[in-house]
Amino acid sequence: MKILVLNCGSSSLKYQLFDMADKSVMAKGLVQRIGIAGSNIVHRKGDNGPKVTINTEILDHKDGIRKVFDLLISADNGVVTSLNEIEAVGHRVVHGGDKFASSVLLTDDVLQAVRDCIVFAPLHNPPNLKGVEAVSEILPSLKQVGVFDTAFHQTMKPEAFLYGIPYSFYEKERIRRYGFHGTSHRFVSRRAAELLKRPLEELKLITIHLGNGCSMCAIDKGKSVETSMGHTPLEGLIMGTRSGDIDPAVMLHIMKRYELTPHEVDNLLNKHSGVLGISAESSDLRDLEEGWPTRSERANLALDVYSHRIKKYIGAYIAVLNGCDALVWTAGVGENSPIVRSIVCKELGWLGIEIDPVVNDKTWRGAEGDIATPNAKVRNLVIPTNEELVIAEDTLEIVSKR
Amino acid sequence: MSQKLVVVFGVGPVGQGLAQAVAMSGCDVVLIDEAADKLEDSLVRITQALDSEIARWGLTEGEKKSILNRIRTSTDLKEAAKASHVIETIPEGLEGKRQLFSKLDAICPVETLLITNSATITVTDTAAGMKHPERLIGMHFLNPVRKTPVVEVSRGTQTSDAALENAKRFAKMLDKTVIQVYEYPGLVTTRVFLPMLNQAAKVLNEGIASCADIDNAMKLGFGLNMGPFALADQMGVDSLLSWMESLHHETNDNAYLPSKLIRKMVRAGLYGIKSGRGFYRYGPDGRRIEGSGLSIRELSAPGAISQR
């Protein structure tokens, strides 16, 4: 049983072909500069095979996907003999609004509902949809499944997802907290239960996804009860270039003071803020950690502010959950930054959080494990995330049911 | 569907602004002009424009780099043969535009959309002599292109429905609202603005209020972003005068008869931002100097202009 996973962006698309018999990656790659001169496909066989770059004109998403299909059955770079071997395609879809609480088979009716969610993610949902439409034009019989970043958080209650603004905005515009990275939070929470050898249904977990975007999730009995990203992925933690939580009045003040347009404010908060804005050096924590703690005052400050925000949310989520069995660190920074983990967990002993510095320092680069001290009340797990695999698993489950 | 490549003719503010806007929308663009040095200058000015957007947090350094990577310049008209869209922003003049489009008509495949940016010369006039006049359409972008979210789209008598749809998609790519207008010199924006400027100049000339006060009254009173004088300085008082003359000729409507003050300013070289002085004075960076509004007495005193 082979499943193709697609993640379509505005001018690029990522693909991975899984053999679900052993959940191995048969091939994966990236199509770049779709519709722009100089387009190419970077393809590899297997999870770690050598990269092959194919320079070819790619007019649109459909053209790109057709060329990916051609690659998968090609003599040189192919991994299957016929496209019939592919059972289904799973798509990452960023925003499912409050219409989708789980992954779904993409029928015509469902697609219309996904289109209705474009208003929530005007930059992300349209290219996701283009991918779905392209596949159904190329291979109309192939089943397709949509896996939403927002779906996992649909279990939040109104007290967690409503904002303190007039209720009519929720009623009329569906303005509320949706949360993102749901696929990742869901994956690592299940894996945490396996590592802890306890049923997920009796666990209180705080998952910390620190990548380009950063978000945290409070998970009670396997269900998301609170998450830090909001109506958009701008809220919550400090990120590489995003501000996270901010007093909205500050923005009104700056807008007036510098006569900024909404577009400029949007860019200011999404691309010039966060770790980059504070450090004025880099948006990449790896840069700021190089030579830490003697690199520069601002680099340290950026790391401290970044870590403090995470600490604050841990406290909040322990209160929301009324306890915590484990913290779970995942994604680029979460999996690979002993420094951030150590700053965050410093002086949290009262809450039962204490990490072993030696274990912490060597748990990175794809390593999985518990970095808590043996006696700490709260376990402290590092778990590499794998959103593509979740999409493949969901897809398989949904198409097998029918 | 083919890969988009936009060719822009002309290196005035609108040509530069369009090249920048197209590149910012993610599309490759070639800026063509006969003068290689002007092309150099325009790249410098586009870079400056991008830098000032970065200073206002509107862009990042990385985005600037990829935007500049999408812009090429050339002195060779034949580059247009590869374009999906060709738009001219060369100086207003029927003969020059006709010549350009008849050359483009000969070298561009029939699918290529040809666009004229003119507001005062009609598409039908410009299309005379083309083999495929159905693919010529008017799209009047306003200066500054980046900040003005509207485009006036006008069809000539022979422009096809396909060309109109294509032009609308092009406008959407650039994030502009389309105002579809019947072909007539001046379209909407120029037709309506020129009489307003003319009257404002008369009010100033009669000593009813100062330059800055007239601008402020119109700006605050009617919720405009800029007053008529500040806007005229930005558009170029000399260009405005020539548009008035051409519209007066076309319509015989005295609302377009240029006011004496405007004629006087153009004679004295007060063209606006581009000459450092118009209704206001401007520093080398193009920023308006505080309290520099034109006073009539100043303009009448012998030698007053040259002293500045």
Interface residues (C-beta under 8 A of the other chain):
Chain A: S10 S11 G35 I36 A37 E57 L59 D60 T241 Y258 L260 T261 H263 E264 V265 N267 L268 K271 H272
Chain B: M1 S2 Q3 K4 L5 G26 C27 D28 R56 W57 G58 L59 T60 E63
